[in-house]
Amino acid sequence: MIEKKLEVAMLYDIYHPLLTDTQKNIMDLYYNHDLSLTEIAEEVGVSRQAVYDHLKRTEKLLCDYEEKLKIREGESRRSRLIKEATSNLESLKENRETIIKIKEILEQL
C-alpha cells in the first residue's frame, strides 16, 4: 500500500502539469496533505464517493501517461546508471591508489 502511494506520488510530481486544476487539488490534498476522503469531500464540496472515484481515475491517468511517455522509467534508469558509474569510479580510484602503492614498493627494490 505504501509502495503504491509512493509510486503514485512520484508520478504526480512528474505529470501534474497535464492534470486539470480539480485533479491536482484532490491529488494534492490526498497525497501531499494526507487528508482523508471525507476531509477532501468537505473541502471540495462533493461526496466521499466522488472523491474516491476521482482519485482512482486520476491514478489510472497518471499510470497511462507513464506507460506512454516513460519519464519515470527513464529517470529510474538514469539514476541507476549514475549510481553504477559512481561505484565504478570509486573502485577505479581505489585501484589507482593500490597501483601507486605497488609502484612505490617496487621502486624501493
C-alpha positions as CSV (number, residue, x, y, z in Angstrom):
1,M,0.0,0.0,0.0
2,I,2.8,2.4,1.0
3,E,4.7,1.5,-2.1
4,K,1.7,2.2,-4.3
5,K,1.1,5.6,-2.7
6,L,4.8,6.4,-3.2
7,E,4.7,5.4,-6.8
8,V,1.5,7.5,-7.5
9,A,3.0,10.4,-5.6
10,M,6.1,10.2,-7.8
11,L,4.0,10.0,-11.0
12,Y,2.0,13.0,-9.7
13,D,5.2,15.0,-9.3
14,I,6.2,14.3,-12.9
15,Y,2.8,14.6,-14.7
16,H,0.8,17.1,-12.6
17,P,1.2,19.8,-15.3
18,L,-1.0,17.5,-17.5
19,L,-3.9,17.4,-14.9
20,T,-6.8,19.7,-14.5
21,D,-7.0,22.0,-11.5
22,T,-9.6,19.8,-9.8
23,Q,-7.4,16.7,-10.4
24,K,-4.4,18.5,-9.0
25,N,-6.3,19.8,-6.0
26,I,-7.7,16.4,-5.0
27,M,-4.4,14.5,-5.6
28,D,-2.5,17.2,-3.6
29,L,-4.9,17.0,-0.7
30,Y,-4.8,13.2,-0.6
31,Y,-1.1,12.5,-1.3
32,N,0.7,15.6,0.0
33,H,-1.5,16.8,2.8
34,D,-2.6,13.3,3.8
35,L,-6.3,14.2,4.2
36,S,-8.9,11.5,4.3
37,L,-11.5,11.1,1.6
38,T,-14.2,12.6,3.9
39,E,-12.0,15.6,4.7
40,I,-11.3,16.2,1.0
41,A,-15.0,15.8,0.2
42,E,-15.9,18.5,2.7
43,E,-13.1,20.7,1.4
44,V,-14.1,20.4,-2.2
45,G,-17.8,20.2,-1.7
46,V,-18.5,16.8,-3.2
47,S,-19.4,13.3,-1.8
48,R,-16.8,11.0,-0.4
49,Q,-17.6,8.5,-3.3
50,A,-16.9,11.3,-5.8
51,V,-13.5,11.9,-4.3
52,Y,-12.7,8.2,-4.3
53,D,-13.8,7.9,-8.0
54,H,-11.8,11.0,-8.9
55,L,-8.6,9.7,-7.2
56,K,-8.9,6.3,-8.9
57,R,-9.4,7.8,-12.4
58,T,-6.6,10.3,-11.9
59,E,-4.2,7.5,-10.6
60,K,-5.1,5.5,-13.7
61,L,-4.5,8.5,-15.9
62,L,-1.0,9.0,-14.3
63,C,-0.2,5.4,-14.9
64,D,-1.3,5.7,-18.5
65,Y,0.9,8.8,-19.0
66,E,3.8,6.9,-17.6
67,E,3.1,3.8,-19.8
68,K,3.1,6.1,-22.9
69,L,5.8,8.6,-22.0
70,K,8.1,6.6,-19.7
71,I,9.6,9.6,-18.0
72,R,9.7,7.9,-14.5
73,E,11.2,4.8,-16.0
74,G,13.8,6.9,-17.8
75,E,14.6,8.8,-14.5
76,S,15.0,5.5,-12.7
77,R,17.3,4.1,-15.3
78,R,19.4,7.3,-15.3
79,S,19.6,7.2,-11.5
80,R,20.7,3.5,-11.6
81,L,23.3,4.2,-14.2
82,I,24.7,7.2,-12.3
83,K,25.0,5.1,-9.1
84,E,26.7,2.3,-11.1
85,A,29.1,4.8,-12.7
86,T,29.9,6.4,-9.4
87,S,30.6,3.0,-7.8
88,N,32.9,2.1,-10.7
89,L,34.7,5.4,-10.3
90,E,35.2,4.8,-6.6
91,S,36.6,1.3,-7.4
92,L,38.9,2.8,-10.1
93,K,40.1,5.3,-7.5
94,E,40.9,2.6,-5.0
95,N,42.7,0.5,-7.8
96,R,44.7,3.6,-8.8
97,E,45.8,4.1,-5.2
98,T,46.8,0.4,-4.9
99,I,48.7,0.6,-8.2
100,I,50.6,3.7,-6.9
101,K,51.4,1.9,-3.6
102,I,52.7,-1.1,-5.5
103,K,54.8,1.1,-7.8
104,E,56.3,2.8,-4.7
105,I,57.2,-0.6,-3.2
106,L,58.7,-1.8,-6.5
107,E,60.8,1.4,-6.7
108,Q,62.3,0.6,-3.3
109,L,63.6,-2.8,-4.6
